[in-house]
Amino acid sequence: MEQPILDILSTSKYQHKFPPREKVHQLKSDLAARGILLSGTAIKLITETYCSRAESVLNEFTEHVLRNRSALGLNSQDTILEAIGEAFTNVIVESRGCAISEFPTEEFKKLVLDHFNKTSAPILEHLQRKARQKDLDLGGKTSSIQITGSQIGNLVLGSVNQSELRATVAEIIKEGGTGAELGKALQSMVEVVGKITADRKAEQAELFDLLKGLLQQVKLPKQDRSRSTIKVIWDRVLEISQVSSDVAQVAQTILPMISALLGH
Protein backbone atom coordinates (compact mmCIF):
# COMPACT_ATOMS: atom_id res chain seq x y z
CA MET A 1 0.00 0.00 0.00
CA GLU A 2 1.45 3.33 -1.06
CA GLN A 3 2.03 5.86 1.73
CA PRO A 4 -0.72 8.34 0.69
CA ILE A 5 -3.26 5.49 0.66
CA LEU A 6 -1.95 4.12 3.96
CA ASP A 7 -2.31 7.62 5.43
CA ILE A 8 -5.98 7.66 4.40
CA LEU A 9 -6.54 4.34 6.16
CA SER A 10 -4.70 5.52 9.27
CA THR A 11 -6.76 8.71 9.34
CA SER A 12 -10.00 6.72 9.00
CA LYS A 13 -8.94 4.50 11.90
CA TYR A 14 -8.12 7.53 14.05
CA GLN A 15 -11.36 9.35 13.27
CA HIS A 16 -13.44 6.30 14.08
CA LYS A 17 -11.40 5.47 17.20
CA PHE A 18 -10.42 2.08 15.84
CA PRO A 19 -10.06 -0.39 17.41
CA PRO A 20 -12.93 0.48 19.80
CA ARG A 21 -11.23 -0.68 22.98
CA GLU A 22 -12.94 1.88 25.23
CA LYS A 23 -16.42 1.03 23.95
CA VAL A 24 -15.76 -2.68 24.36
CA HIS A 25 -14.39 -2.11 27.88
CA GLN A 26 -17.62 -0.35 28.85
CA LEU A 27 -19.66 -3.06 27.18
CA LYS A 28 -17.81 -5.77 29.11
CA SER A 29 -18.41 -3.90 32.37
CA ASP A 30 -22.14 -3.79 31.63
CA LEU A 31 -22.18 -7.47 30.72
CA ALA A 32 -20.27 -8.39 33.88
CA ALA A 33 -22.76 -6.42 35.98
CA ARG A 34 -25.54 -8.47 34.41
CA GLY A 35 -23.60 -11.71 35.03
CA ILE A 36 -23.36 -12.62 31.34
CA LEU A 37 -19.77 -11.69 30.50
CA LEU A 38 -18.99 -15.26 29.45
CA SER A 39 -22.02 -16.01 27.33
CA GLY A 40 -23.24 -16.25 23.77
CA THR A 41 -24.74 -12.79 24.14
CA ALA A 42 -21.34 -11.36 25.11
CA ILE A 43 -19.67 -13.03 22.11
CA LYS A 44 -22.32 -11.59 19.77
CA LEU A 45 -22.22 -8.05 21.17
CA ILE A 46 -18.44 -7.73 21.45
CA THR A 47 -17.78 -9.27 18.04
CA GLU A 48 -20.37 -7.07 16.36
CA THR A 49 -18.92 -3.99 18.05
CA TYR A 50 -15.53 -4.67 16.48
CA CYS A 51 -17.05 -5.57 13.11
CA SER A 52 -19.27 -2.50 13.05
CA ARG A 53 -16.34 -0.17 13.72
CA ALA A 54 -14.23 -1.98 11.11
CA GLU A 55 -17.02 -1.49 8.58
CA SER A 56 -17.19 2.24 9.36
CA VAL A 57 -13.46 2.59 8.80
CA LEU A 58 -13.55 0.65 5.54
CA ASN A 59 -16.59 2.53 4.23
CA GLU A 60 -14.95 5.89 4.76
CA PHE A 61 -11.66 4.67 3.32
CA THR A 62 -13.37 3.29 0.22
CA GLU A 63 -15.36 6.49 -0.36
CA HIS A 64 -12.19 8.57 -0.05
CA VAL A 65 -10.23 6.34 -2.41
CA LEU A 66 -12.96 6.29 -5.05
CA ARG A 67 -13.47 10.05 -4.80
CA ASN A 68 -9.75 10.83 -5.09
CA ARG A 69 -8.59 7.97 -7.30
CA SER A 70 -6.92 10.19 -9.89
CA ALA A 71 -4.93 12.17 -7.34
CA LEU A 72 -3.86 8.91 -5.70
CA GLY A 73 -2.66 7.49 -9.02
CA LEU A 74 -5.32 4.75 -9.02
CA ASN A 75 -6.01 4.83 -12.73
CA SER A 76 -7.24 1.31 -13.32
CA GLN A 77 -9.68 -1.19 -11.90
CA ASP A 78 -6.85 -3.36 -10.65
CA THR A 79 -5.15 -0.60 -8.64
CA ILE A 80 -8.42 0.48 -7.04
CA LEU A 81 -9.32 -3.08 -6.11
CA GLU A 82 -5.86 -3.69 -4.75
CA ALA A 83 -6.06 -0.65 -2.48
CA ILE A 84 -9.48 -1.66 -1.16
CA GLY A 85 -8.36 -5.27 -0.73
CA GLU A 86 -5.26 -4.36 1.25
CA ALA A 87 -7.28 -2.09 3.52
CA PHE A 88 -9.85 -4.82 4.09
CA THR A 89 -7.16 -7.33 5.07
CA ASN A 90 -5.40 -4.82 7.32
CA VAL A 91 -8.51 -3.83 9.23
CA ILE A 92 -10.05 -7.31 9.46
CA VAL A 93 -6.88 -8.96 10.78
CA GLU A 94 -6.48 -6.30 13.47
CA SER A 95 -10.17 -6.29 14.40
CA ARG A 96 -10.43 -10.06 14.59
CA GLY A 97 -7.33 -10.30 16.75
CA CYS A 98 -8.77 -7.73 19.16
CA ALA A 99 -12.10 -9.54 19.40
CA ILE A 100 -10.44 -12.88 20.16
CA SER A 101 -8.21 -11.32 22.82
CA GLU A 102 -11.26 -10.14 24.80
CA PHE A 103 -12.04 -13.68 26.01
CA PRO A 104 -9.87 -15.79 28.35
CA THR A 105 -10.72 -19.38 27.46
CA GLU A 106 -10.03 -21.33 24.28
CA GLU A 107 -13.64 -22.45 24.04
CA PHE A 108 -14.82 -18.86 23.90
CA LYS A 109 -11.98 -17.74 21.61
CA LYS A 110 -13.04 -20.37 19.07
CA LEU A 111 -16.67 -19.26 19.27
CA VAL A 112 -15.58 -15.64 18.79
CA LEU A 113 -13.50 -16.59 15.76
CA ASP A 114 -16.43 -18.40 14.16
CA HIS A 115 -18.89 -15.60 14.87
CA PHE A 116 -16.46 -12.92 13.74
CA ASN A 117 -15.89 -14.61 10.39
CA LYS A 118 -19.64 -14.89 9.80
CA THR A 119 -20.27 -11.30 10.86
CA SER A 120 -17.41 -9.77 8.88
CA ALA A 121 -18.14 -11.58 5.60
CA PRO A 122 -20.95 -9.15 4.61
CA ILE A 123 -18.49 -6.26 4.94
CA LEU A 124 -16.58 -7.61 1.96
CA GLU A 125 -19.78 -7.98 -0.03
CA HIS A 126 -20.76 -4.41 0.84
CA LEU A 127 -17.41 -3.03 -0.36
CA GLN A 128 -17.83 -4.95 -3.59
CA ARG A 129 -21.24 -3.40 -4.18
CA LYS A 130 -19.96 0.06 -3.32
CA ALA A 131 -17.16 -0.21 -5.86
CA ARG A 132 -19.51 -1.58 -8.52
CA GLN A 133 -22.00 1.22 -8.05
CA LYS A 134 -19.49 4.05 -8.30
CA ASP A 135 -18.79 5.65 -11.63
CA LEU A 136 -15.07 4.84 -11.81
CA ASP A 137 -14.54 6.97 -14.93
CA LEU A 138 -12.20 4.38 -16.39
CA GLY A 139 -13.67 4.17 -19.86
CA GLY A 140 -16.18 1.46 -19.05
CA LYS A 141 -19.49 0.98 -17.29
CA THR A 142 -19.42 0.16 -13.62
CA SER A 143 -21.67 -2.81 -14.33
CA SER A 144 -18.77 -4.40 -16.16
CA ILE A 145 -16.56 -4.42 -13.07
CA GLN A 146 -16.07 -7.88 -11.65
CA ILE A 147 -14.65 -7.96 -8.15
CA THR A 148 -13.74 -11.31 -6.70
CA GLY A 149 -12.86 -12.19 -3.14
CA SER A 150 -9.29 -12.96 -4.11
CA GLN A 151 -8.90 -9.54 -5.73
CA ILE A 152 -10.31 -7.47 -2.93
CA GLY A 153 -8.98 -9.30 0.09
CA ASN A 154 -6.36 -12.00 0.21
CA LEU A 155 -7.35 -13.08 3.67
CA VAL A 156 -10.01 -15.72 3.17
CA LEU A 157 -12.33 -15.75 6.15
CA GLY A 158 -13.79 -19.04 7.27
CA SER A 159 -12.78 -22.62 7.85
CA VAL A 160 -9.39 -23.63 6.45
CA ASN A 161 -8.19 -27.20 6.80
CA GLN A 162 -4.65 -28.48 6.96
CA SER A 163 -4.88 -30.65 3.84
CA GLU A 164 -5.89 -27.61 1.78
CA LEU A 165 -2.78 -25.73 2.94
CA ARG A 166 -0.57 -28.77 2.29
CA ALA A 167 -1.83 -28.90 -1.30
CA THR A 168 -1.13 -25.19 -1.85
CA VAL A 169 2.37 -25.49 -0.40
CA ALA A 170 3.07 -28.51 -2.62
CA GLU A 171 2.13 -26.42 -5.68
CA ILE A 172 4.53 -23.64 -4.65
CA ILE A 173 7.39 -26.09 -4.07
CA LYS A 174 6.72 -27.82 -7.38
CA GLU A 175 6.97 -24.52 -9.25
CA GLY A 176 10.55 -24.15 -8.01
CA GLY A 177 12.40 -20.86 -8.16
CA THR A 178 12.86 -18.53 -5.21
CA GLY A 179 9.45 -19.38 -3.80
CA ALA A 180 10.31 -23.06 -3.34
CA GLU A 181 12.52 -22.48 -0.28
CA LEU A 182 9.86 -20.34 1.37
CA GLY A 183 7.30 -22.98 0.42
CA LYS A 184 9.28 -25.67 2.24
CA ALA A 185 9.56 -23.46 5.32
CA LEU A 186 5.83 -22.74 5.28
CA GLN A 187 5.24 -26.47 4.90
CA SER A 188 6.97 -26.93 8.26
CA MET A 189 4.83 -24.14 9.69
CA VAL A 190 1.63 -25.82 8.53
CA GLU A 191 2.69 -29.08 10.16
CA VAL A 192 3.57 -27.59 13.55
CA VAL A 193 0.40 -25.51 13.61
CA GLY A 194 -1.50 -28.74 12.95
CA LYS A 195 -0.01 -30.15 16.15
CA ILE A 196 -1.18 -27.32 18.39
CA THR A 197 -2.90 -28.77 21.44
CA ALA A 198 -6.69 -28.99 21.73
CA ASP A 199 -6.87 -26.16 24.25
CA ARG A 200 -5.52 -23.76 21.60
CA LYS A 201 -7.90 -24.55 18.75
CA ALA A 202 -8.94 -20.92 18.29
CA GLU A 203 -5.36 -19.84 17.69
CA GLN A 204 -4.82 -22.84 15.42
CA ALA A 205 -7.85 -21.93 13.30
CA GLU A 206 -6.73 -18.31 12.98
CA LEU A 207 -3.17 -19.34 12.08
CA PHE A 208 -4.45 -21.64 9.34
CA ASP A 209 -6.58 -18.78 8.02
CA LEU A 210 -3.63 -16.38 8.05
CA LEU A 211 -1.33 -18.90 6.39
CA LYS A 212 -3.85 -19.34 3.60
CA GLY A 213 -3.77 -15.60 2.95
CA LEU A 214 0.03 -15.61 3.02
CA LEU A 215 0.26 -18.56 0.62
CA GLN A 216 -2.07 -16.79 -1.80
CA GLN A 217 0.40 -13.92 -1.89
CA VAL A 218 3.43 -16.19 -2.34
CA LYS A 219 1.75 -17.87 -5.33
CA LEU A 220 1.35 -14.55 -7.12
CA PRO A 221 4.00 -13.25 -9.54
CA LYS A 222 6.49 -11.05 -7.70
CA GLN A 223 5.18 -7.85 -9.28
CA ASP A 224 1.61 -8.63 -8.19
CA ARG A 225 2.33 -9.32 -4.53
CA SER A 226 1.16 -6.83 -1.94
CA ARG A 227 3.86 -6.07 0.59
CA SER A 228 1.43 -4.38 2.98
CA THR A 229 -0.88 -7.41 2.91
CA ILE A 230 2.02 -9.77 3.57
CA LYS A 231 3.23 -7.58 6.44
CA VAL A 232 -0.09 -7.32 8.24
CA ILE A 233 -0.68 -11.06 7.94
CA TRP A 234 2.82 -12.00 9.08
CA ASP A 235 2.78 -9.56 12.02
CA ARG A 236 -0.37 -11.28 13.26
CA VAL A 237 1.19 -14.73 12.68
CA LEU A 238 4.16 -13.75 14.86
CA GLU A 239 1.82 -12.50 17.56
CA ILE A 240 -0.27 -15.66 17.71
CA SER A 241 2.70 -18.01 17.32
CA GLN A 242 3.64 -17.35 20.94
CA VAL A 243 0.98 -19.83 22.05
CA SER A 244 3.33 -22.65 21.09
CA SER A 245 7.10 -22.75 21.44
CA ASP A 246 7.35 -25.02 18.39
CA VAL A 247 5.30 -22.66 16.25
CA ALA A 248 7.23 -19.65 17.52
CA GLN A 249 10.54 -21.35 16.70
CA VAL A 250 9.50 -22.17 13.12
CA ALA A 251 8.12 -18.64 12.68
CA GLN A 252 11.51 -17.20 13.62
CA THR A 253 13.27 -19.35 11.02
CA ILE A 254 10.83 -18.09 8.37
CA LEU A 255 11.18 -14.45 9.41
CA PRO A 256 14.28 -13.70 7.25
CA MET A 257 12.49 -15.12 4.20
CA ILE A 258 9.45 -12.93 4.86
CA SER A 259 11.75 -9.93 5.26
CA ALA A 260 13.29 -10.75 1.89
CA LEU A 261 9.81 -11.04 0.41
CA LEU A 262 9.08 -7.56 1.74
CA GLY A 263 12.33 -6.24 0.32
CA HIS A 264 13.88 -5.50 3.72
C-alpha positions in Angstrom: 0.0 0.0 0.0 1.5 3.3 -1.1 2.0 5.9 1.7 -0.7 8.3 0.7 -3.3 5.5 0.7 -2.0 4.1 4.0 -2.3 7.6 5.4 -6.0 7.7 4.4 -6.5 4.3 6.2 -4.7 5.5 9.3 -6.8 8.7 9.3 -10.0 6.7 9.0 -8.9 4.5 11.9 -8.1 7.5 14.0 -11.4 9.3 13.3 -13.4 6.3 14.1 -11.4 5.5 17.2 -10.4 2.1 15.8 -10.1 -0.4 17.4 -12.9 0.5 19.8 -11.2 -0.7 23.0 -12.9 1.9 25.2 -16.4 1.0 23.9 -15.8 -2.7 24.4 -14.4 -2.1 27.9 -17.6 -0.3 28.8 -19.7 -3.1 27.2 -17.8 -5.8 29.1 -18.4 -3.9 32.4 -22.1 -3.8 31.6 -22.2 -7.5 30.7 -20.3 -8.4 33.9 -22.8 -6.4 36.0 -25.5 -8.5 34.4 -23.6 -11.7 35.0 -23.4 -12.6 31.3 -19.8 -11.7 30.5 -19.0 -15.3 29.4 -22.0 -16.0 27.3 -23.2 -16.2 23.8 -24.7 -12.8 24.1 -21.3 -11.4 25.1 -19.7 -13.0 22.1 -22.3 -11.6 19.8 -22.2 -8.0 21.2 -18.4 -7.7 21.5 -17.8 -9.3 18.0 -20.4 -7.1 16.4 -18.9 -4.0 18.1 -15.5 -4.7 16.5 -17.0 -5.6 13.1 -19.3 -2.5 13.1 -16.3 -0.2 13.7 -14.2 -2.0 11.1 -17.0 -1.5 8.6 -17.2 2.2 9.4 -13.5 2.6 8.8 -13.6 0.7 5.5 -16.6 2.5 4.2 -14.9 5.9 4.8 -11.7 4.7 3.3 -13.4 3.3 0.2 -15.4 6.5 -0.4 -12.2 8.6 -0.1 -10.2 6.3 -2.4 -13.0 6.3 -5.0 -13.5 10.0 -4.8 -9.8 10.8 -5.1 -8.6 8.0 -7.3 -6.9 10.2 -9.9 -4.9 12.2 -7.3 -3.9 8.9 -5.7 -2.7 7.5 -9.0 -5.3 4.8 -9.0 -6.0 4.8 -12.7 -7.2 1.3 -13.3 -9.7 -1.2 -11.9 -6.8 -3.4 -10.6 -5.2 -0.6 -8.6 -8.4 0.5 -7.0 -9.3 -3.1 -6.1 -5.9 -3.7 -4.7 -6.1 -0.7 -2.5 -9.5 -1.7 -1.2 -8.4 -5.3 -0.7 -5.3 -4.4 1.3 -7.3 -2.1 3.5 -9.9 -4.8 4.1 -7.2 -7.3 5.1 -5.4 -4.8 7.3 -8.5 -3.8 9.2 -10.1 -7.3 9.5 -6.9 -9.0 10.8 -6.5 -6.3 13.5 -10.2 -6.3 14.4 -10.4 -10.1 14.6 -7.3 -10.3 16.8 -8.8 -7.7 19.2 -12.1 -9.5 19.4 -10.4 -12.9 20.2 -8.2 -11.3 22.8 -11.3 -10.1 24.8 -12.0 -13.7 26.0 -9.9 -15.8 28.4 -10.7 -19.4 27.5 -10.0 -21.3 24.3 -13.6 -22.4 24.0 -14.8 -18.9 23.9 -12.0 -17.7 21.6 -13.0 -20.4 19.1 -16.7 -19.3 19.3 -15.6 -15.6 18.8 -13.5 -16.6 15.8 -16.4 -18.4 14.2 -18.9 -15.6 14.9 -16.5 -12.9 13.7 -15.9 -14.6 10.4 -19.6 -14.9 9.8 -20.3 -11.3 10.9 -17.4 -9.8 8.9 -18.1 -11.6 5.6 -21.0 -9.1 4.6 -18.5 -6.3 4.9 -16.6 -7.6 2.0 -19.8 -8.0 0.0 -20.8 -4.4 0.8 -17.4 -3.0 -0.4 -17.8 -4.9 -3.6 -21.2 -3.4 -4.2 -20.0 0.1 -3.3 -17.2 -0.2 -5.9 -19.5 -1.6 -8.5 -22.0 1.2 -8.1 -19.5 4.0 -8.3 -18.8 5.6 -11.6 -15.1 4.8 -11.8 -14.5 7.0 -14.9 -12.2 4.4 -16.4 -13.7 4.2 -19.9 -16.2 1.5 -19.1 -19.5 1.0 -17.3 -19.4 0.2 -13.6 -21.7 -2.8 -14.3 -18.8 -4.4 -16.2 -16.6 -4.4 -13.1 -16.1 -7.9 -11.7 -14.7 -8.0 -8.2 -13.7 -11.3 -6.7 -12.9 -12.2 -3.1 -9.3 -13.0 -4.1 -8.9 -9.5 -5.7 -10.3 -7.5 -2.9 -9.0 -9.3 0.1 -6.4 -12.0 0.2 -7.3 -13.1 3.7 -10.0 -15.7 3.2 -12.3 -15.8 6.2 -13.8 -19.0 7.3 -12.8 -22.6 7.8 -9.4 -23.6 6.5 -8.2 -27.2 6.8 -4.6 -28.5 7.0 -4.9 -30.6 3.8 -5.9 -27.6 1.8 -2.8 -25.7 2.9 -0.6 -28.8 2.3 -1.8 -28.9 -1.3 -1.1 -25.2 -1.8 2.4 -25.5 -0.4 3.1 -28.5 -2.6 2.1 -26.4 -5.7 4.5 -23.6 -4.6 7.4 -26.1 -4.1 6.7 -27.8 -7.4 7.0 -24.5 -9.2 10.6 -24.1 -8.0 12.4 -20.9 -8.2 12.9 -18.5 -5.2 9.4 -19.4 -3.8 10.3 -23.1 -3.3 12.5 -22.5 -0.3 9.9 -20.3 1.4 7.3 -23.0 0.4 9.3 -25.7 2.2 9.6 -23.5 5.3 5.8 -22.7 5.3 5.2 -26.5 4.9 7.0 -26.9 8.3 4.8 -24.1 9.7 1.6 -25.8 8.5 2.7 -29.1 10.2 3.6 -27.6 13.6 0.4 -25.5 13.6 -1.5 -28.7 12.9 0.0 -30.2 16.2 -1.2 -27.3 18.4 -2.9 -28.8 21.4 -6.7 -29.0 21.7 -6.9 -26.2 24.3 -5.5 -23.8 21.6 -7.9 -24.6 18.7 -8.9 -20.9 18.3 -5.4 -19.8 17.7 -4.8 -22.8 15.4 -7.8 -21.9 13.3 -6.7 -18.3 13.0 -3.2 -19.3 12.1 -4.4 -21.6 9.3 -6.6 -18.8 8.0 -3.6 -16.4 8.0 -1.3 -18.9 6.4 -3.8 -19.3 3.6 -3.8 -15.6 3.0 0.0 -15.6 3.0 0.3 -18.6 0.6 -2.1 -16.8 -1.8 0.4 -13.9 -1.9 3.4 -16.2 -2.3 1.8 -17.9 -5.3 1.4 -14.6 -7.1 4.0 -13.2 -9.5 6.5 -11.0 -7.7 5.2 -7.9 -9.3 1.6 -8.6 -8.2 2.3 -9.3 -4.5 1.2 -6.8 -1.9 3.9 -6.1 0.6 1.4 -4.4 3.0 -0.9 -7.4 2.9 2.0 -9.8 3.6 3.2 -7.6 6.4 -0.1 -7.3 8.2 -0.7 -11.1 7.9 2.8 -12.0 9.1 2.8 -9.6 12.0 -0.4 -11.3 13.3 1.2 -14.7 12.7 4.2 -13.7 14.9 1.8 -12.5 17.6 -0.3 -15.7 17.7 2.7 -18.0 17.3 3.6 -17.3 20.9 1.0 -19.8 22.0 3.3 -22.7 21.1 7.1 -22.8 21.4 7.4 -25.0 18.4 5.3 -22.7 16.2 7.2 -19.7 17.5 10.5 -21.4 16.7 9.5 -22.2 13.1 8.1 -18.6 12.7 11.5 -17.2 13.6 13.3 -19.4 11.0 10.8 -18.1 8.4 11.2 -14.4 9.4 14.3 -13.7 7.3 12.5 -15.1 4.2 9.5 -12.9 4.9 11.7 -9.9 5.3 13.3 -10.7 1.9 9.8 -11.0 0.4 9.1 -7.6 1.7 12.3 -6.2 0.3 13.9 -5.5 3.7 
